[in-house]
Amino acid sequence: MSTQIAPRGPRTVVPLRHDGPLLDRVPTPRQGGTTPEVRPSAWRGRAATAAVAILALASTGVLAVQNAQAVAQQKAAVGRVSSSAATSQDDAVMAAAVPVAMAAGAQQAERAALSATAAAAIQDAAAVAVASPHAGDTLAPLATASATVQGTAGTAFSPATLRTQLSSLSVARGAVVGAEAAWQAAEQARIAAEQAAAAAQAAAAAQAAARSTSSTRTVNRSTTGSSSTSTGSSAATSSSGSVHAVTLACLDTPPGSGSSANAGAVGAAINAYRASQGLPELSVSTSGTLSSHALDMAASGGIWHSGSDNIVGCAPSATSLVGAWSRSASHNAQMTRTDVSSMSVGAATAEGYLFSAVKFN
């Protein structure tokens, strides 16, 4: 059995009023339960509008995500830049601090070395001062320079200042060493000269003693016209006619006469010797009695005491005569007396020798 479907009648299409966008109009059902027919163009418009809205929403979401990512990347970049800048700043600070630390260490080492040098220089200056007792006026500057260095080295000193003071101390030390060396050289020369003079004096005395024991000496006096003869010893006749034993013969052959000499030269030599011993000078006067005695000795070529003198002698000069007296204990005691204020001197020469007699008053 077949079922036949009755054909429908013609449809009636009721046009919709279109006062705005199609999506703003929702079809209302007709009376009788039938759904009005909607044109395909209206549905297409509605779908397109929905798609655009969806795409707009999607685009907005994508842009938001992209913007968030960009912001995050920018923050990360800023963080990296800040971290890099901070690291660079720390490196710069450390790089600047290293030379400062090195310079401070070098200064500390330099100060320590200068302090040690100063201590050694002060000890050396003290030793040089002890070893140089004859350096005289140069010792005071050395002590001052040493005290200055010691005072500076004990404080927070300037290296440049301490180096300058150490240089001054070195100069003062050199002056002391030089002064002591000069004194030592002069002293050695003096001792050598005295030894040579003593040796010459001893040789002369030995020769005179040998001659006096091997020959008979006759002394003639032209002033009196008389003569005396002695065997085994020398003798001399004074201007008063008395005969005296010659203590020491200065000339091999008696000259028979002498000439008056400057007695002041003998007195000046004695005063110079007294000054070297820290003693005051004595006044000097020429004595007629002692001058006559000096002439008698010069004529005989030998020396002896007359009773009016303290010391007598013969030598090539006044200086050498005083030097010979200073090496004899008894004669030196007379020249360095402190209970006298003057001296009387007589002097004469014969054949290049000076004969003298001195009395201290």
C-alpha positions, 0 to 999 in steps of 0.5 A: 500500500502506498501513501500519497502525500498531498501537495502543499499549496503555494507558500506565501512569503511575508517580507520582513521590515528592515529598519536596521541590521538584520541581526537586530530583528528576530522573526516572530512566529506566525499565528497558527504555529508556523515559523516564518521563513527567513531569507538566506541573506539574513542568516548570512549577515548574522553569521558574518557579524558573529564571525567578525565579533569572534575574530575581534575577540580573538584578535584582542586576546592574541594582542593581549597575550602578545602585549603581555609577552612583550612587557615580560621580555622588556622587563627581563631586558631591563633587568639584564641591563640593570644587572649588567650595569651593576656588575660593571659598576662593581667591577669599576669600584674594585678596579679603582680600589686595587691601585689604592690598596697597592699604593697603601701597601707600598707606602707602608713597606717604604715607611717600615724600611725607612724606620729600620734605616733610621734606627741603624743610622742612629746606632751608627752615629752613637758608635762614631761619636764614641770612637771620635773623642778628638773630633771637636766641634763636629760632634755637636751637629752629629748629636743634633742630627741624630736626635732629629732623626730619632724624633721624626722616626717615632711619629707618623712621619713623611718619608720625604722628610725623614730621607732629608734628615737621614741625608743631613745625619750622613753629612754630620757623620762624615764631618766627625769621621774626617775630623777624627782622622785629621787629629790622628794623622797630626798626632802620629806626625807629632809622635814621629817627630818627637821620636826622631828628635829624641833619637837625634838627641840621644845620638848626639849625647852618645857621640859627646860622651865618646869624645869626652872620654877619648880626648882631652878638651881644652877650653880657651876664653878670649875674654880672660886670656886664660885656659884650663885643661882637664883630663877625662872630662870637659871643663869650661872657664866662665867669665868670672874665672871659675871653672865648671864641668861641662855636663853636655858637649854640643859642639865637637870643637869649642868655638871659643866665643859666642854671640848674644841671641834673642832670649824672647824666642826661647820664652815664646817657645816655652809659653807655647808649650805651656798653652798646649798643656792648658797652662797660662803664659808667663811673662818673659824678661832678658836676664844679664846674668843668664845671658852671660852664662849663655855666652860662656856655654856658647864659647865652650860648646857645652852646657852646665848649670851656673846656680842662677838658673833652673834649666840649661840646654843647647839645640839648633832652635828654640822649638827643638830646645823646648822639645828636648826639655819636655822629654826630660822629667826634671826639665818638663817639671820646671817648664810646667810649674804653676807656682810661678808667673814669670821667667828670666832668659839668657841666650847665645849662639855659636856655630848654628847652635842655640845655648840658653839658660832659664830661671822661673820666678 
